[in-house]
Amino acid sequence: MNPEFSEFSYGFALTHEIVNRLQRPSLTVAPSFPSLYQEGQASGGYDVRWDIPGMPLILQFKISEWMVKRTAGEWSHFREPYYRFWVRGRRYSDQHDLLIALDDGISEVYYAAPVIHQVEALNRAFIIGLVEQSSIFFRPADIGVLPTDRDHAMAFLPGRAYGYRCSDPKEVPVSGEGLSFSKILAGRFRERPLIQPEFYFQRVTELLERRGSARAHLTPEAAWGRRRDWPMAVRAGYLARTVLGAELVWVVDETRLSVEALGTLRQQQ
């Protein structure tokens, strides 16, 4: 059964919830919504917390098909109704290869997919704060390089430790399900060194601009125009959205910042 809601609707609902859930006394997050940028404003119309060291989080949203027929391609792995989403092959998009390139120990990079498919279920989850609990997460690096240029199904069942990349079956560990995802993020954040945003946004911009410019609709002239004057954080967010179709989030923790950085953060807020 096809999902009743769009990838955008799901992505917005999940990002909104994760951002709010991580807003604890010390943890602060800022999603990279390029549409929030307003040219001509002194601050760029953007959250100045981008200047604070933190952890980059990239979420690539997928929507899930609910497979109920025994003739479904991945039925043999479960022998009961299951969910699946599609990973785009390089014949159509560089998305998966780019996500693997970014999943290099600096960024936290995940595919996020719902374990619901009806619009009223998404609406209910959004209202009561259960979108993350109704989601599952896989790392692109765990899925691995696709063996062919075509699209590949990622099939899964809620509550299972593994999903399957098909049609050449490969077990892929679940990287988080439900509310465990926020706990995993918080743990990863405290284990790794903080990243300087200027370094990271420059790196992301160079990678995505170089790969994206290979496509006619994303030539530097067509893609940027007046956007060349945007701050690097905004450029990185814009390219994450247009080239990857992903959301870029910057996570910081006041308890791990220096006294000088913490004072700057509070002044800017």
Secondary structure as UniProt FT lines:
FT   HELIX           7..21
FT   STRAND          27..31
FT   HELIX           34..36
FT   TURN            39..40
FT   TURN            42..45
FT   HELIX           48..51
FT   STRAND          54..61
FT   STRAND          65..67
FT   TURN            70..71
FT   TURN            73..74
FT   HELIX           75..77
FT   STRAND          82..87
FT   TURN            90..92
FT   HELIX           95..102
FT   TURN            103..106
FT   STRAND          108..114
FT   HELIX           119..128
FT   TURN            131..134
FT   STRAND          135..138
FT   HELIX           140..143
FT   STRAND          152..156
FT   TURN            158..159
FT   STRAND          162..166
FT   TURN            167..169
FT   STRAND          170..173
FT   STRAND          176..177
FT   TURN            178..179
FT   HELIX           180..191
FT   HELIX           197..212
FT   TURN            213..214
FT   HELIX           216..218
FT   HELIX           220..223
FT   HELIX           225..229
FT   HELIX           232..239
FT   HELIX           240..244
FT   STRAND          246..253
FT   HELIX           254..256
FT   HELIX           259..268
//
